[in-house]
Amino acid sequence: MDCIRIASGQGFWGDLLTAPVDQLTKGPIDYLVMDYLAEVTMSILQKQKKKDPALGYARDLIPLMEQILPLLSARNVKVVTNAGGVNPLACRDAIFDVARRIGISPLKIGVVRGDDILGQLEELALAGVLLDNMETGDKLATVIDRVSSANVYFGAAPIAEALARGADIVITGRTTDTGLTLAPMIHEFGWRSDEWDKLAAGTVAGHVLECGGQASGGNFAADWRAVPDLAHIGFPIAEASPDGSVVITKHKGTGGLVSQQTIKEQLLYEIGDPTTYITPDCIADFTTIRLADDGPDRVRLSGIKGRPATDSYKVSMSYLDGYTAHATLTYAWPDAVEKAEAADRILRTRLADLGLRFDEIRTELLGVNSCHGPLAPRPDIVGEVVLRIGVRGREKGAVERFGKEIAPLILTGPPGVTGFAGGRPKPSEVVAYWPALIPKSALRPNVIMEEQ
Amino acid sequence: MKVLLLRIAHARSGDKGDTANVGVIARREEYYPFLRTELTAERVKAHFAGIVEGPVERFELPNLWALNFLLHDALGGGGTLSLKNDAQGKTLSSAMLRMEVDIPPTIILPDEGHV
């Protein structure tokens, strides 16, 4: 195999629904990779699974599969996705149901399991795996009764195993975003697990692809006006070669832009120390990446160096940590800012008079300072401003009561106010994040193959 | 000559818990040395007074003409804990580009990057 084309179809759950179809129909690809999971998503999915044991995965995938399954088999394109969430087997079965209904057969689906350790926390603790918070050092025991999800980030290896065993589609739970893109390279090129430079190259390609259109002209700060036809943006495609060099491009005729600047912005997105980008597969050094133009909307990445992987996996846990609610009111000229600030003072006085306790009350003026805070110059005259107030607290009752203090401001506060159409703000649960490390020896990913 | 950082650099930001990262990229290779000298961690920390409560770390990526900053305790707790409209720090990149940098008057500025 000389070169394979790996296409990004979704950068997050909620991304452009037409993107995977465009990737399949507007040009040649070999793999379609789709990322659906954010940290908070796992907790939401656990909640859904608790209510209905057949749920707990990214349900958007199923109607999409109905649309693309015929295309996948006609064009011999394989899919790798973490849409399995906390219930990858149910996700697989839902895809099999669709396949049966529309007459796609044979279809082989590989499922990567073993990342969901929510039911094993006590057992792991007894075995000496403590899962202390890797940022604060706090003991898991302080929150263990409130933990709502616990997942290990697996890497590319189990996905590559599923591909080697003939999977047309690979469904995973929590997997590194980069592993989704790296796995097809390992499988197609036969890279060994100690070829660190190549694994790092595939990891960097995965980092470029993992946010979809953000690498191909979306959210492009250098010169956003210069990006053509964002309405029809082409999502990024990695053309990977066996030697570890990669060209990032997009289908001809699509909108958007692939340039060294769009790639640089994405390479810097959500990274820490650039010399030490840690995944379960390797450590990639982003300071070794060389970029070169390779024709219109084509950028070549080469020279990437890697180092041996660490002996632990990252664990992402979530736990419930109180409640928040938000309210917004819109104040019109004249004196819009002053009136919004007066309303905020009135509200805070009433909350204090009621004796309500919150961990935090935050007031922002949308249109004035909610993005840049004190760095934004205070405008002399604005046509209108949105007052946004949020509260967070341990007591659900207090947060609920806050919601009942907003509408009264309309008739008992400063004049010229509107925009309270949504009813009383309701408390929502705070899902706090608990990062930890677990020795790789403490658990094994498990690949299950099924053909229909 | 003082110019807005926006004139000579572009940026992208994101979140990891309560820490935001801001990647700042020189628009041309010849601007990169000024990013290195002007954007010290101390100056960036002072720029973000009232927004960033914790320390600021700086990393260099000369291959991309870029610096990466980690802004600790910058997102009001981060994730769903944060009460901020911009809980993920997506707009801290443009907040960074409000900085003023001192560059020699002989430096030719690019066409893009105007407010």
Interface residues (C-beta under 8 A of the other chain):
Chain A: E39 V40 E135 N219 A221 A222 D223 A226 Q261 K264 E265 Q266 L267 L268 Y269 E270 I271 G272 D273 P274 T275 F286 T287 T288 I289 R290 L291 D321 T324 H326 E360 I361 R362 E364 L366 S370 C371 H372 G373 P374 L375 R388 G390 V391 R392 S428 E429 V430 V431 A432 Y433 P435
Chain B: H10 A11 R12 G14 D15 K16 G17 N21 G23 I25 R27 H47 F48 A49 G50 I51 F59 E60 L61 P62 N63 L64 W65 A66 N68 L70 G76 G77 G78 G79 T80 L81 L83 K84 N85 D86 T91 S93 S94 A95 L97 R98 E112 G113
